[in-house]
Amino acid sequence: MDSSFLSSAELRTVDSEITEPHQINSSHFSLNAMTTIRWNFIQDVFACKEAGISSIGLCRNKLENFGIEKGIELIKDEQLEVSSLSWAGGFTGSHGMTFVEAVEDGLEAINLAHALGSKTLIVVGGALGTHIESHATKTVVNGLNWLSEFAAEKNVTLALLPMHESFQKKWTFINSVNQCLDVIDSCNRSNVKMAFNTYHMGCEQNIQGIIGSIIDYIQIVQVADCKTVPALENDRCLPGEGILPVSGMMKELIENGYQDYFEFDIWSKELWRSDYSELVSQCQSDFMDLITVKEQETSRVYS
């Protein structure tokens, strides 16, 4: 094949595939428990096992309602991987905790992630509130640094989640990839990375074009779409049913070497009222469709 006839994007794909093939398959799929919000912890676990899903993203509240010790034992008995544990953080005080309380809560979450065998703890920085941004940023950096040393001892990575700007007043002032990277760089810890959520970052300008340059920062990918610009906590939809370039983002992630979980994290008022067994099956099917499209596009480059 004469590489002179390929575009620069195609050349990057060919080089990546030749030097280091990135095989993504069903084992990279994970289901976040928020997708099936009405199910309890035990229903989530057994539904995953019945569907042949090897990994689950866990929410602390569901686990706590079931019983932490019983839950840890069940996860181990059923041999489920835990792709992530949500969430810790709120260092700015926006979630009713002081800074010290948020750090203490984070330490508990790290211990829990370790006990579950999860290498990823999702962290939300906190809303700006009465802080100026520079002080809020310093506060989040300090919080992450306090947690990161203990997390390293437990083989847990802190995955900072940037959210769409619609969520800055309640959840976090970290609303862009660049803001997230600034915090991570300020921490300068190898186990402080990014949780890349296609719903939250899908509207960012040239998001597909920058994925290659940020791939080493990404700890986990959470997948969801949206039919309009993100505005509500529960307005997500399945990939392909909305306006976000989910397929393109996943293609770039895979081609640039991402090899970890794709965690379907569908907060949807509409889908929360649906049949969950059908929803789980649809999530699996959509994931396989997305990675199949990537494989087909890669094969066309070779032809």
N, C-alpha and C positions, 0 to 999 in steps of 0.2 A: 504493500500500500504506500503510495506517495504522499508523505505528510505535507507537502507543499500545497495540497488542495484542501487541507483541513483548516477550520477556523481555530483561533487561539483557545476557545472553550473546548473544542473537540480534541485539540492537542493535549490539554490538561487531562481530559478524560482518558485518552489513550495512554499517556505516561503513567497515570495513576493505576490503570488496570494492568499494565504490563509489569510495573515494578512491585506493586503490592495489591493483589486482588482483594476486594472487600465484599465478601459474600454475606448478604443479609437474608435471613430466612425467618420462619415462623418462631424460632426460639428468641428472636429479638423483639417480639411483640409482648407488651405488658398492658394490663388493664388497671387503671387507677380506680380505687374504690369509690371515688366521688362520682364516677360515671353511673354507678348503680346505687344512688344515695339512699333509696328506701330499703335496700338489703342490709342486713346486719353483717357482722364480721364473719360468722360461720357460713352464712349464705354466699358471701363473696368467695370464700376459700373453696367451698365445694363446687361452686359454679365454674370456677377456673379449672379445677381438676377435671370436672365432667367435660368441659370444652377442650381439654388438652392444652390449656394455657399454662406455661411453666413459670410465669412470673406475675407478680401483682404489686401495684403501688398502694401503700397503706396510708390510712388516715389515723392519726392518734386517737381521735375521739371514738371512732368505731371500735378500735382495739381496747381502749379503756372501758367502754361500755360492756364489752364481752368479758373482760378480765385479762390483764396483761400477761400474767404467768400462763394462764390457760391458752392464750392466743399464741404466745411464743412456742409453746409445746405443740399446738396444732399445726403451725407453719412448718415446724421441723418434721412432725409425723407425716405430713402430706408432701414433704419435700418440695415446697414452693420456694422459689427465689423471691426476694423482695427488692424490686427495682428502685424504690425510693420510699422514704417515710416523710410525711407532711404533718406539720411544718413546725419550725422554730423561728425565733427572731422577734420582730416588734421592738427593736432596741430604742426607738425614738419615743416610746411611751404611748403610741396611738392605740394599742390593744389592751390597755388597762394594766400594764406592768411597768414598773420602774426599770431602769437599765439593769440594775443588779438582779431583779427578779427575772428579767428576760434572759440574762446570762445563765442563771441557775436553771431556768426551764430548758434552755438549750443544752446544758450538761445532761439533764435527765433524758432529753430526746436523743442525744448522742449515745448514751448508754443503751437506750431502747433499740436504736438502729443497729448497734453492735450485737445485741442479744438476738435480734431477728435475722442477722446475717446480711443486713443491707449495707452497702458501701456508700449510700447517698442519703443525705438529709437535706430536704428542701428548706431554704431560709428566705424569709420575707423581711426586708429591712425595716419597714415601718413608714407611716405617713409623715409628711413634713410638719404638720401641726403648727406650732408657734416658732419652730426652729427656722433659722436661715439655712439655705441648702448646704453651705460649707460646713456648718456645725453638725447638721444631720448626717452628712457624709462621714465626718470624723467619728461620730457616734457609732455608725454602722461598722466602720472599719475597726474601731476599738472592740466592738462586740464580737465581730468575726475573729479577731486576733485572740481575744480571751478564749474563744471556743476551739480554735483550730489546733492548738497544741494537744489538748485532750482528745480531740477528734482523731488526730494523727495516731495517737497511741491505740485508739480503737479501730483503726483502719477505716475511718469514715471520712468522706469528702463532703464539705459544706457547699451546696449548690444554690447560689444566690439567684433568686427569681426576679427578673425585671418584668414589670407589667405595663400594659397599655396605659396611657395617660388618664383614661377615664377612671382609673382606680387609685389615683394619687392621693385623694383626700382620705380614703379609708384604709388602703392596704400599703402602698409604698410610693415614695417619691422617685424611686429608681425606675424610670419609664422608657429607657432606651438602651440599646446595646452598648453605646459609648459610656453612658453613666455606669452601667454594670461593670464594664471593663476597667474604668477608672478606680472603682472600689476594689476590684480584684487585684489590680496592679499595686494599689496602695497597701494592701495586705501583704503582698509578696510571699504568700504561703502556697506551697504546691497542692494543698488539699482544700483550697478555696477556689471554686470554679463557678460556672454559670449553669442554671437550669434554663434551657432554651425551649420556650413554649410557642408553638406556631400561631396560636390564637393571639397572644399578646404582642409578638414581634412581627406578625405577618403584614401589618400595615406600614412598617418602617421602610423608608425610601431605600431602594436598591438592596433589599434584604437578601435576595438570592446572590447578588454579586459580592457581598462581603463575607458570606459564610466560609469560604476558603481561608480567609485571613483570620477568622476567629475560632476555627475548628478545635484548636488545642485548649481553648478556654471552656469548651462545652463538656459538662459532666453527664447530662441526661437530656433527652429530647421528649417533650410532652406534646401530644398531637391533638388539635381540635381546629375546627373551622368556624366561620361566623357569616351569617347572611347579610349583615350590615357592619358598619364600623363598630368594634367592641364598645359596649356602653353599660351593660348590666352583668352581674355576676353569673347569671344563668341563661345567657343568650347564645351559647355555643351550639354548633351542629357538627354532624359527621363530616369528615374531609370529603371535598368534592361537591358538597351541597351548599357551600357558601361562596364568598367572594375572594378568599385569601389564597395565595399561591402555595398551598400545602404540598402539592405534588412537586412543584419546582424546588421548594425548600428541602424536601426529603431527598430529591435527586442530588442536589448540591452537597448535602450532608454526607450521603453515601459515597459520592464520587471523591470527596475530599478526605475520606478515611474514617468517618464516624462508624463505630462498630458496636455500640452499646444498645441499650433499650430504646424503643419507641413506645412511650407510655401514652395510651389513649386516655385523655383526661377531659371528658365531655360533660361540662356543667350545663345542662339544658333543661329548662322548665318543661318543655314539650316532651323530650325524651325521657325525663324522669317519670312521666306518667305512662310510659309505654311498657310493653312486655320485655322484661330484662333479659330473658333467655334469648329472645330474638335480637335484642340490642347487642348483646355480647357477640353473637354470631355475626352480626353485621359489621361490628368493629374489626373482627378477625378478617372478614372478607375484604373490607376496605383496605386494611393494611397489606394484604397479599396483592391486591390490585395495584396499590401504590408502588410496591417494590418490583412488581412484574413490569410495570411501565418503565421503571429505571433500567431493568435488565434489557428490555427490548430496545430502548434508545441507545444503550451502550453497544449492543450487538450491531446496530445500524452503522455506528462509527467504524467498526471493523470491516464491514462489507464494502 
